[in-house]
Amino acid sequence: MKARLQNGFGILLILSFLECAVFSSLPRKQFLDSLICYTTLFVFFGGFYWIFKTAQSREIQLFSFKLGRLWQRPPHILVWLIAGIVLRLVFLWNTPTLSQDFFRFIWDGHLLLNGLNPYIYLPDDLIAAGVEVVPNAQLLHSSMGELSSGHYTNYPPLNQLFFAAAAYLGGDNLLMTVVWMRVFIIAADVVVFFYGLRLLRLIGKPDYLILLYFLNPFVIIELTANLHWEGVMACLMLMGVYYFITYQRLKSPVFIGFSILLKLLPVMILPLLLKGMKWKRWFLYFGILAATVSLGFAPFISADLIENYGSSVGLWFGTFEFNASVYYIIREIGFQITGYNIIGTVGKILPVITLMSILLLAVIRKNQFPEILLTSILFSFTIYLLFSTTVHPWYLTIPLLFSIFTKYRYMVIWSGLVFVSYSAYSNALFQENMWWIGIEYSMVIAFLTYELWVQSRWMPNTRYK
């Protein structure tokens, strides 16, 4: 048994490495080829998970070696870590093929390095004025796309700091800047790996569940390959939640604040943290958090910051639409009734519904208990995604990570299905294929419904609600 598992692991690692290499060379217009590669990687991922789950549940030590004081953890932990890093390093020297957002990251980073506030300058305006402060300015401007170049940046201050650090280390070399961004993102995933193990052990769950995130092809491709920073946000948020659960209430608000300064979305979990906290501790906790966020924005404060940043963030709710579920149904009904796209109205209503739902979770659930809090975080982000007008694949990072600490696995299914949204890039008009979107959400909602039904029927929780 041990030999078969060892051989299976070796074969899967080699095949996954080769498959990642193939995937990295495919342009996003070749959707079907990319989908086949992505699906194959998920099959290999399932094999990895089965091997390590089987080994740990049967107490089979697949690998044995001694590293003395250099490594004080079980050997399988080191193997998981090395496997995850190796698969990420396949993409280290590749330019992202599925996303062009990184061109704006580099642009913003060089603006900050040159003492310009990225929140008050449009790329289009700087190019038109002939301002030459950004290396490779023409290439970056033309490559980031009209949507990005014509709007103010919506990336919070800590994200800007990472952009600037990568731009400084990479200099005028775009590829080296990309490499340094990947180094930061991979480092964040490694931190997630260790804090995830800590939290799993704290709540009495097996180590191998961390593989649902760390070896997941979705995480490797959307974060490392495509250079999306949701993984860094997830890292900081996980640390904040871990410190909250372990009653380190001075560290927790700082790291939650850092996660908000990297992406604004962690603001959603704040109501969930109120349950069971006395008002003095509440005042201290949220005071530290508010101070952290305020200090982060302080260097960028200007008369135009709130207006420009607010208008940029508002576009995601009132203008953009991609890979949505509930919104597309409402939009179609609106077309039938009014004859035009009602996103301007619906885009204001759906966030209110999301907010009210999260507040309801904060009130009715016993979030002072760790497992309930973690599940509430998962459900909060799920509700947000289901009611959003725009759901890019990398938006699934946070709920996927927090799902591994719960008894729900629908986010793993969703992380495998969300790739079908890239079908929109296979045609010149970037039109979405509603059949693919329908398949994606039908299967995810069906599996979520099944899990909710099974949990309530066969595994009732008599201690928590």
C-alpha positions as CSV (number, residue, x, y, z in Angstrom):
1,M,0.0,0.0,0.0
2,K,2.8,2.4,1.0
3,A,4.7,1.8,-2.2
4,R,1.7,2.3,-4.4
5,L,0.8,5.6,-2.8
6,Q,4.4,6.8,-3.1
7,N,4.5,5.8,-6.8
8,G,1.2,7.4,-7.4
9,F,2.4,10.7,-5.8
10,G,5.5,10.8,-7.9
11,I,3.6,10.1,-11.1
12,L,1.0,12.8,-10.3
13,L,3.6,15.4,-9.4
14,I,5.4,14.9,-12.7
15,L,2.2,14.9,-14.7
16,S,0.9,18.0,-12.9
17,F,4.2,19.8,-13.5
18,L,4.1,19.0,-17.3
19,E,0.4,20.0,-17.5
20,C,1.1,23.3,-15.8
21,A,3.9,23.9,-18.3
22,V,1.4,23.3,-21.2
23,F,-1.2,25.5,-19.6
24,S,1.2,28.4,-19.1
25,S,1.7,28.5,-22.9
26,L,-1.9,28.6,-23.9
27,P,-3.5,32.0,-24.8
28,R,-6.9,32.7,-23.3
29,K,-8.5,32.7,-26.7
30,Q,-7.9,28.9,-26.9
31,F,-10.6,28.3,-24.3
32,L,-11.3,24.6,-25.0
33,D,-7.7,23.7,-24.9
34,S,-7.3,25.6,-21.6
35,L,-10.4,24.0,-20.2
36,I,-9.1,20.5,-21.0
37,C,-5.8,21.3,-19.3
38,Y,-7.6,22.8,-16.3
39,T,-9.9,19.9,-15.9
40,T,-7.0,17.5,-16.2
41,L,-5.1,19.4,-13.4
42,F,-8.2,19.0,-11.3
43,V,-8.2,15.2,-11.8
44,F,-4.6,15.1,-10.7
45,F,-5.5,17.3,-7.8
46,G,-8.1,14.8,-6.8
47,G,-5.5,12.1,-6.9
48,F,-3.1,14.1,-4.7
49,Y,-5.9,14.6,-2.2
50,W,-7.0,11.0,-2.1
51,I,-3.4,9.8,-1.6
52,F,-2.6,12.0,1.3
53,K,-6.1,11.6,2.9
54,T,-5.7,7.8,2.6
55,A,-2.2,7.9,4.1
56,Q,-3.1,10.1,7.0
57,S,-6.3,8.3,7.9
58,R,-4.5,4.9,7.8
59,E,-1.5,6.4,9.6
60,I,0.9,5.4,6.8
61,Q,4.1,7.4,6.8
62,L,4.8,7.8,3.1
63,F,8.1,9.6,3.5
64,S,10.7,9.3,6.2
65,F,13.8,11.6,6.6
66,K,15.5,13.5,9.3
67,L,16.3,17.2,9.1
68,G,17.1,17.7,12.8
69,R,16.3,21.1,14.1
70,L,15.8,22.5,10.6
71,W,12.4,20.8,10.4
72,Q,10.4,19.8,13.4
73,R,7.2,18.8,11.6
74,P,5.9,15.5,10.2
75,P,7.6,14.6,6.9
76,H,4.3,14.7,5.0
77,I,4.0,18.4,5.7
78,L,7.3,19.1,4.1
79,V,6.3,17.0,1.0
80,W,3.0,18.9,0.7
81,L,4.8,22.2,0.9
82,I,7.5,21.3,-1.6
83,A,4.9,19.9,-4.1
84,G,2.8,23.1,-3.9
85,I,5.9,25.4,-4.3
86,V,7.2,23.3,-7.2
87,L,3.9,23.6,-9.1
88,R,3.8,27.3,-8.5
89,L,7.4,27.8,-9.8
90,V,6.4,26.4,-13.2
91,F,4.8,29.8,-13.8
92,L,7.6,31.9,-12.3
93,W,9.0,33.3,-15.6
94,N,5.8,33.4,-17.5
95,T,3.9,36.5,-18.5
96,P,0.2,36.0,-17.4
97,T,-2.0,34.9,-20.3
98,L,-5.4,34.9,-18.7
99,S,-5.3,38.4,-17.3
100,Q,-3.9,41.8,-18.3
101,D,-4.5,43.4,-14.9
102,F,-0.8,43.1,-14.0
103,F,0.0,45.9,-16.5
104,R,-1.9,48.3,-14.3
105,F,-0.2,46.9,-11.2
106,I,3.2,47.8,-12.7
107,W,1.9,51.2,-13.8
108,D,0.6,52.1,-10.3
109,G,3.9,50.8,-8.7
110,H,6.0,53.1,-10.8
111,L,3.8,56.1,-10.1
112,L,4.2,55.6,-6.4
113,L,8.0,55.1,-6.8
114,N,8.1,58.5,-8.6
115,G,6.1,60.3,-5.8
116,L,2.8,60.5,-7.7
117,N,-0.4,59.6,-6.0
118,P,-1.9,56.7,-8.1
119,Y,-5.4,57.6,-7.0
120,I,-5.5,61.0,-8.7
121,Y,-3.9,60.4,-12.1
122,L,-5.5,58.6,-15.0
123,P,-3.1,56.7,-17.3
124,D,-4.9,58.2,-20.3
125,D,-4.3,61.7,-19.0
126,L,-0.6,61.1,-18.2
127,I,0.0,59.6,-21.7
128,A,-1.9,62.5,-23.4
129,A,0.2,65.0,-21.4
130,G,3.4,63.3,-22.4
131,V,4.5,62.7,-18.8
132,E,7.4,60.2,-18.8
133,V,7.6,59.0,-15.3
134,V,6.8,55.3,-15.9
135,P,9.3,53.0,-17.7
136,N,7.7,51.3,-20.7
137,A,4.8,53.7,-20.3
138,Q,3.4,53.3,-23.9
139,L,3.5,49.5,-23.7
140,L,1.9,49.4,-20.2
141,H,-0.8,51.9,-21.3
142,S,-1.8,50.0,-24.5
143,S,-1.6,46.6,-22.8
144,M,-3.7,47.4,-19.7
145,G,-6.8,48.0,-21.9
146,E,-9.2,50.9,-22.3
147,L,-11.2,49.9,-19.3
148,S,-8.3,50.2,-16.9
149,S,-6.5,53.2,-18.5
150,G,-9.6,55.3,-18.5
151,H,-10.5,54.8,-14.8
152,Y,-8.8,55.6,-11.6
153,T,-7.1,52.8,-9.7
154,N,-9.3,50.9,-7.2
155,Y,-6.4,49.0,-5.5
156,P,-6.1,49.9,-1.8
157,P,-2.9,51.3,-0.2
158,L,-1.2,48.1,0.9
159,N,-1.7,46.6,-2.6
160,Q,0.0,49.8,-4.0
161,L,2.9,49.2,-1.6
162,F,3.4,45.7,-3.0
163,F,3.2,47.1,-6.6
164,A,5.8,49.7,-5.7
165,A,8.1,47.1,-4.1
166,A,7.9,44.8,-7.2
167,A,8.5,47.8,-9.5
168,Y,11.5,48.8,-7.5
169,L,13.0,45.3,-7.4
170,G,12.2,44.7,-11.1
171,G,13.3,48.1,-12.3
172,D,12.7,48.8,-16.0
173,N,12.4,45.0,-16.7
174,L,8.7,44.1,-16.9
175,L,9.4,40.4,-16.6
176,M,11.5,40.8,-13.5
177,T,8.7,42.9,-12.0
178,V,6.3,40.1,-12.7
179,V,8.6,37.6,-11.1
180,W,8.9,39.7,-7.9
181,M,5.1,39.9,-7.8
182,R,4.9,36.2,-8.0
183,V,7.5,35.8,-5.2
184,F,5.2,37.9,-2.9
185,I,2.1,35.9,-3.9
186,I,3.8,32.5,-3.4
187,A,5.2,33.7,-0.1
188,A,1.6,34.6,1.0
189,D,0.4,31.1,0.0
190,V,3.2,29.5,2.1
191,V,2.0,31.6,5.1
192,V,-1.6,30.5,4.4
193,F,-0.3,26.9,4.4
194,F,1.1,27.1,7.9
195,Y,-1.6,29.2,9.5
196,G,-4.2,27.0,7.9
197,L,-2.6,24.0,9.5
198,R,-2.6,25.8,12.8
199,L,-6.3,26.6,12.6
200,L,-7.2,23.1,11.4
201,R,-5.5,21.6,14.4
202,L,-7.0,24.1,16.7
203,I,-10.6,23.1,15.7
204,G,-9.7,19.4,15.6
205,K,-9.7,18.8,11.8
206,P,-7.2,16.7,9.8
207,D,-4.1,18.3,8.3
208,Y,-4.9,17.1,4.7
209,L,-7.7,19.5,4.4
210,I,-5.2,22.3,3.7
211,L,-4.5,20.6,0.4
212,L,-8.0,21.7,-0.8
213,Y,-6.5,25.1,-1.0
214,F,-2.7,24.7,-1.3
215,L,-2.7,22.2,-4.1
216,N,-5.9,23.4,-5.8
217,P,-5.2,24.2,-9.5
218,F,-7.6,27.2,-9.1
219,V,-5.3,28.8,-6.5
220,I,-2.1,28.0,-8.4
221,I,-3.4,29.4,-11.7
222,E,-5.5,32.4,-10.5
223,L,-3.1,33.7,-8.0
224,T,0.5,32.6,-9.0
225,A,0.0,32.4,-12.7
226,N,-2.5,35.2,-13.2
227,L,-1.0,37.5,-10.5
228,H,-4.1,38.2,-8.6
229,W,-3.6,39.5,-5.0
230,E,-6.6,37.9,-3.4
231,G,-4.2,35.3,-2.0
232,V,-2.3,37.9,-0.1
233,M,-5.6,39.3,1.2
234,A,-6.6,35.8,2.2
235,C,-3.3,35.3,4.0
236,L,-3.7,38.5,6.0
237,M,-7.4,37.8,6.7
238,L,-6.7,34.3,7.8
239,M,-4.0,35.5,10.3
240,G,-6.5,38.1,11.6
241,V,-9.2,35.5,12.1
242,Y,-6.8,33.0,13.7
243,Y,-5.6,35.6,16.2
244,F,-9.2,36.5,16.9
245,I,-10.2,32.9,17.6
246,T,-7.1,32.4,19.8
247,Y,-8.0,35.6,21.8
248,Q,-5.0,37.6,20.6
249,R,-7.2,40.6,20.2
250,L,-4.4,43.1,19.7
251,K,-2.8,41.3,16.7
252,S,-6.2,40.4,15.2
253,P,-7.4,43.9,14.3
254,V,-4.1,44.8,12.8
255,F,-4.1,41.9,10.4
256,I,-7.8,42.3,9.6
257,G,-6.9,46.0,8.9
258,F,-4.0,45.0,6.6
259,S,-6.4,42.7,4.7
260,I,-8.8,45.6,4.2
261,L,-5.9,47.8,3.1
262,L,-5.1,45.1,0.4
263,K,-8.7,44.6,-0.7
264,L,-11.8,46.1,0.8
265,L,-13.8,42.9,0.9
266,P,-12.8,41.7,4.4
267,V,-15.0,44.6,5.7
268,M,-17.9,42.2,5.3
269,I,-16.9,40.0,8.2
270,L,-16.7,42.8,10.8
271,P,-20.3,42.4,12.0
272,L,-19.6,38.7,12.5
273,L,-17.0,39.5,15.1
274,L,-19.3,41.3,17.5
275,K,-21.0,38.3,19.1
276,G,-19.8,37.5,22.6
277,M,-17.5,40.5,22.8
278,K,-17.9,43.0,25.7
279,W,-18.3,46.6,24.8
280,K,-14.9,47.6,26.2
281,R,-13.1,45.0,24.1
282,W,-15.3,45.9,21.1
283,F,-14.2,49.5,21.4
284,L,-10.5,48.5,21.7
285,Y,-10.7,46.0,18.9
286,F,-12.4,48.2,16.4
287,G,-10.4,51.2,17.5
288,I,-7.2,49.4,16.6
289,L,-8.7,48.3,13.3
290,A,-9.9,51.8,12.4
291,A,-6.5,53.2,13.3
292,T,-4.7,50.6,11.1
293,V,-6.9,51.4,8.1
294,S,-6.7,55.1,8.6
295,L,-2.9,55.1,8.8
296,G,-2.8,53.1,5.6
297,F,-4.8,55.6,3.7
298,A,-3.2,58.6,5.3
299,P,-0.3,59.0,2.9
300,F,-2.7,59.1,-0.1
301,I,-5.2,61.6,1.4
302,S,-6.1,64.4,-1.0
303,A,-9.2,66.4,-2.1
304,D,-9.8,64.0,-5.0
305,L,-9.1,60.7,-3.3
306,I,-12.6,59.9,-2.0
307,E,-14.4,61.0,-5.2
308,N,-12.0,59.2,-7.5
309,Y,-11.7,56.0,-5.4
310,G,-15.4,55.9,-4.7
311,S,-16.3,56.3,-8.4
312,S,-13.8,53.5,-9.4
313,V,-15.2,51.1,-6.8
314,G,-18.8,52.0,-7.7
315,L,-18.2,50.9,-11.3
316,W,-18.1,47.3,-10.1
317,F,-21.7,47.6,-8.8
318,G,-23.4,49.9,-11.3
319,T,-21.6,49.3,-14.6
320,F,-19.6,46.1,-14.9
321,E,-21.2,42.6,-15.3
322,F,-19.5,39.3,-15.7
323,N,-20.2,35.7,-14.7
324,A,-23.1,36.7,-12.5
325,S,-26.0,34.4,-11.3
326,V,-28.9,36.1,-9.5
327,Y,-28.2,39.4,-11.3
328,Y,-28.4,37.8,-14.8
329,I,-31.8,36.4,-13.9
330,I,-33.1,39.7,-12.7
331,R,-31.5,41.5,-15.7
332,E,-33.4,39.2,-18.1
333,I,-36.7,39.9,-16.3
334,G,-35.9,43.6,-16.4
335,F,-35.3,43.4,-20.1
336,Q,-38.7,41.8,-20.6
337,I,-40.5,44.4,-18.6
338,T,-38.6,47.6,-19.4
339,G,-36.8,46.8,-22.6
340,Y,-33.4,48.0,-21.3
341,N,-30.6,46.9,-18.9
342,I,-31.6,47.8,-15.3
343,I,-28.1,47.4,-13.8
344,G,-28.1,51.0,-12.7
345,T,-31.0,50.1,-10.3
346,V,-30.3,46.5,-9.5
347,G,-26.6,47.3,-8.8
348,K,-27.7,49.5,-5.9
349,I,-30.2,47.0,-4.5
350,L,-28.2,43.8,-4.5
351,P,-25.4,45.1,-2.2
352,V,-28.1,46.2,0.3
353,I,-29.5,42.6,0.2
354,T,-26.0,41.3,0.8
355,L,-25.4,43.6,3.7
356,M,-28.8,42.7,5.3
357,S,-28.0,39.0,4.9
358,I,-24.6,39.3,6.6
359,L,-26.1,41.3,9.4
360,L,-28.7,38.6,9.8
361,L,-25.9,36.0,10.1
362,A,-24.3,38.2,12.7
363,V,-27.4,38.3,14.8
364,I,-28.9,34.8,14.6
365,R,-25.7,32.7,14.6
366,K,-23.5,32.0,17.6
367,N,-20.4,33.3,16.0
368,Q,-18.5,33.4,19.4
369,F,-17.8,29.7,18.6
370,P,-14.9,29.2,16.1
371,E,-16.6,26.7,13.8
372,I,-19.7,28.8,13.6
373,L,-17.7,31.9,12.9
374,L,-15.7,30.2,10.1
375,T,-18.9,28.9,8.5
376,S,-20.5,32.4,8.8
377,I,-17.5,33.9,7.0
378,L,-17.9,31.3,4.3
379,F,-21.7,32.0,3.9
380,S,-21.2,35.7,3.9
381,F,-18.8,35.6,1.0
382,T,-21.0,33.1,-0.8
383,I,-24.0,35.4,-0.5
384,Y,-21.8,38.3,-1.8
385,L,-20.8,36.3,-4.8
386,L,-24.3,35.1,-5.6
387,F,-25.7,38.6,-5.5
388,S,-22.8,40.3,-7.3
389,T,-23.0,41.7,-10.8
390,T,-19.3,40.8,-11.4
391,V,-17.7,37.5,-10.3
392,H,-14.2,37.1,-11.7
393,P,-12.8,33.6,-11.0
394,W,-10.2,34.9,-8.5
395,Y,-13.0,36.3,-6.3
396,L,-13.6,32.8,-5.0
397,T,-10.3,32.7,-3.1
398,I,-11.5,33.8,0.3
399,P,-14.6,31.5,0.5
400,L,-12.6,28.6,-0.9
401,L,-9.9,29.1,1.9
402,F,-12.4,29.4,4.7
403,S,-14.5,26.5,3.4
404,I,-11.7,24.0,4.3
405,F,-12.3,24.8,8.0
406,T,-16.0,23.9,7.7
407,K,-18.0,20.8,6.7
408,Y,-18.9,22.3,3.3
409,R,-17.2,21.5,0.0
410,Y,-19.2,23.3,-2.6
411,M,-16.5,25.9,-2.9
412,V,-14.1,23.2,-4.1
413,I,-16.6,22.3,-6.8
414,W,-17.0,25.9,-7.7
415,S,-13.3,26.4,-8.0
416,G,-13.3,23.7,-10.6
417,L,-16.3,25.0,-12.5
418,V,-15.5,28.8,-12.5
419,F,-13.0,28.4,-15.3
420,V,-15.8,28.1,-17.8
421,S,-16.3,31.9,-17.4
422,Y,-13.2,32.4,-19.5
423,S,-15.2,31.2,-22.5
424,A,-16.1,34.9,-22.9
425,Y,-12.5,35.6,-24.1
426,S,-12.7,33.0,-26.9
427,N,-14.5,35.4,-29.2
428,A,-13.6,38.9,-30.5
429,L,-16.7,40.5,-28.9
430,F,-16.0,39.0,-25.4
431,Q,-19.5,37.8,-25.2
432,E,-20.3,35.3,-22.4
433,N,-21.7,31.9,-23.3
434,M,-24.8,31.7,-21.0
435,W,-24.9,27.9,-21.4
436,W,-21.5,27.7,-19.7
437,I,-22.6,30.1,-17.0
438,G,-25.8,28.2,-16.5
439,I,-23.9,24.9,-16.1
440,E,-21.5,26.5,-13.6
441,Y,-24.1,27.9,-11.3
442,S,-26.6,25.1,-11.6
443,M,-24.0,22.6,-10.4
444,V,-22.7,24.8,-7.6
445,I,-26.2,25.6,-6.3
446,A,-27.3,22.0,-6.6
447,F,-24.3,20.8,-4.6
448,L,-24.7,23.5,-2.0
449,T,-28.4,22.6,-1.6
450,Y,-27.5,19.0,-1.3
451,E,-24.8,19.7,1.4
452,L,-27.2,22.0,3.4
453,W,-29.9,19.3,3.2
454,V,-27.5,16.5,4.2
455,Q,-26.0,18.5,7.1
456,S,-29.4,19.4,8.5
457,R,-30.9,16.0,8.0
458,W,-28.1,13.6,9.0
459,M,-25.6,15.6,11.0
460,P,-27.6,18.0,13.2
461,N,-25.5,20.2,15.4
462,T,-27.0,20.2,18.8
463,R,-24.5,22.5,20.3
464,Y,-24.5,25.4,17.9
465,K,-26.9,27.1,15.6
